[in-house]
Amino acid sequence: MKKVHIRIIILTFLVLLIAIPSFMFLSWYFSPRKTLNVVIVDKTVLNTKYQEHMSFYWVLRQNRYVKSDGSFYNSEKDYYGFFPDGKGGYTINDLEEKSREDLVQLADANDMVYYTDLYGIYRIEWQNEYPQAKPDVKPGRMGERSELIYGGMSQNELEFLRIMKSRKKLIINEFNTFASPTSPEIRKEYEEEFDITWSGWVGRYFDNLDTTNNNEIPLWLIRNYKEQNNGQWPFKKSGIAFVRNDDRIVILENGTHLKNEVPHILTGTANSDYYNVISEIKYPFWFDICSSGESNEMVSEYKIETNEKGDSILKQWEIPANFPAVLKNKDFPYYYFAGDFCDNPISVSSSNFRFVQNFDFLFYPSEIRERSSFFWKFYRPMLNKILDDYYNSLTK
């Protein structure tokens, strides 16, 4: 009798193992497609993983937003910017060669624009990604600065945003849209156009500041800090590195300067409920420190939790402990995400299952540096709501 019960339990488990994913897929497959014409710009596509814009494509596909011909967006080709061939070659297809008339036509033909990453591609990282392309050229050391191959916001890309703004079409921008390597002249125009100001600081959490154990810390960051601090690098724990646009480096170490080792994004009750996001979540990746005028409202904010020693360092360098994470314009549909929000290790295949968010705990590990939980608990639901609201406004 006991063996029969065990067999029934095993059989039930196997049936559910097949039935639940099948139901989730079929529910997604038979949901209606929704036409939303989108311009995406990504200049930081180092390889064919397309990670810098994959999260957005995941959301588009999961919600069944499609192009005007009814087909789903393809992360490999449906964007403007930098296109690697996976072998060390590349092509560029962007807005730079378009006339103003072309930009107007592009704006009229599309419903929204998302600049996912304009930071760009640099020589050393490119050569190290594809050493076979130029075997006679010695690759530089990863983590060192090198010449910019392609990147930064162009005048045409700014003009396209202006045209989209004039038509009150949805604009989503995020780090790095107008910080370095965008020219100071174009940055100033962008700041005036969208009432947002970059402080000159960017930052990132590192789970280990011991330079002998963490090769993710850029060599230029270590070198510049040592040059500015009598050759010292005393850090062994986790912490946050701040980088100013003149190469000034500030480090806050967990315990020494920080009460909480990683930056957190806080969202008040009203916005947390509206966007269906968690009220507080860690953010362990790159962010920029911006401020805004009265035309924008702050949806979410970063919090750097320091002790007294950390407070004094922030004050010394005029770095705020709280600053915007998500800004929204009050008069037209514009959002700015002050972090590398679209860069998450997510597989597009999971987008083919409806209700998959109910199983999000299966998709991320427990270490503090993981970014998958940010995707599931913040980026995905917020973007869902933004797109849903905007799509509904188009179909009224």
Secondary structure, 3 states (H helix, E strand, C coil): CHHHHHHHHHHHHHHHHHHHHHHHHHHHHCCCCEECCEEEEECCCCCCCCHHHHHHHHHHHHCCEECCCCCECCCCCCCEEEEECCCCCEEEECCCCCCHHHHHHHHHHCCEEEEEECCCEEHHHHHHHCHHHCCCCCCCCCCCCCCEEECCCCHHHHHHHHHHHHCCCEEEEECCCCCCCCCHHHHHHHHHHHCEEEEEEEEEEECCCCCCCCCCCCHHHHHHHHHHCCCCCCCCCCEEEEEECCCCEEEEEECCCECCCCCEEEECHHHHHHHCCCCEEECCCCEEEEEECCCEEEEEEEECCECHHHHHHHHHCCCCCEEEEEEEECCCCEEEECECCCCCCCCHHHHHCCCHHHHHHHHCCCCCCCCHHHHHHHHHHHHHHHHHHHHHHHCC
